[in-house]
Amino acid sequence: MVAIEADRRLYEKLKEELAGYGKLKLFHGDALKFDYSGLGEFKVVANIPYHITTPLLFKLLEQKNLNSMTLTIQKEVAERIAAGPGSKTYGVLSIMVQYRAKPELKFIIPAGAFRPVPKVDSACIRIDVYERPPIRVKDEALFSRVVRAAFSQRRKTILNGIKPITDEPGKILEMAGIDPKRRPETLSLQEFACLAEALTYTRRT
């Protein structure tokens, strides 16, 4: 077991109290800066600081040796991660996590379960990382750009959403087989991949 603690005083206390556990390796440091590459295959089980949830999620998902994550995070964030097309909470976070992994919201933890009592409810979410993404994307950076552009104008149609990244939004949508009047939150992971592929094709021709 590997544990990372950012607080120096707590690290020193834990180091002393857990000294007898030979299979535990305790590190003092920042989980956002930690080098996970030397761990071999690993799983994450953590109650992570809520203010670094998104950047830590993406850092962990970049690790080739990560198998799964079981996390306690803010309920609203867990709902966004696990949301599907058509949901009000479906968006960039949902798609970018689901491109690399299969999330499942396990249960809600009410604020009253913690001391001191926080202002928000929490949730336990399990995220199983795919060996390979469920969709084929040639240019992951472009795929991410398409998704972020689309949701930057969430209330507008997908036609308006992708205008910042192409001069031919109508043509791109036609190539991808997507109705230009649809809203971004109705598009599936596969449809966003088709949009990215259409953009890649037009840039080559």
C-alpha positions, 0 to 999 in steps of 0.5 A: 500500500502506498499513501500520500500525505501533503500535510507535514505534521500529519505525515510525521504523526502517521509515519510514527504511528504506522511504523510497524506496517511493513507493507505500507509506504508513506510519502510526504508530497502533493498527489498532483505532482507525485510520480505514479509511473514507478508503482507498477499496476495500481488501484486508487482508493481515496477520500480526495480533497474536493478542490483538486478532484478534477485535476487529480482525476485527469492526472490519474487517468493519464497513467498507463498503469492505473487499473481503477479508482474508488473515490469519495468525492462531492456528489454533484461531481460524481453525478457529472462524471457518471451522467449519460447523454440527455442528462442536465449534468452530462458535459465535458467531465462526463465525456473525457472520463468516459472516454478512458474509463467506466464510472459507476456511482455506488452510493450517496454519503450525506454531509452528516456522516462527516465531522466537521459537517461539510456544506455538501453531500458526497458520493462514492464512485468506482471508475474502472479504466479501459485497456483501450478506449471504447471509441476510436479517436486518431487525435485525442487533443482535437477530440478534447477541443471539440468537446470543450468547444461544444459545451462552451455554449451549452445552451446553443445548438451544436452548430453554434458550439463548434463554430470557434474551431471550424469555418465549415460547421454545417459541412462537418456536422453533415459528414458526421451525420449529426443534426445541426439543431441538436444540443451538445448534451444530446450527443454520445461519445461516439458522435463526438468522435465522429465530429473529431474525425470529420474535422481531421478529414477536412484538414487533410483535404 
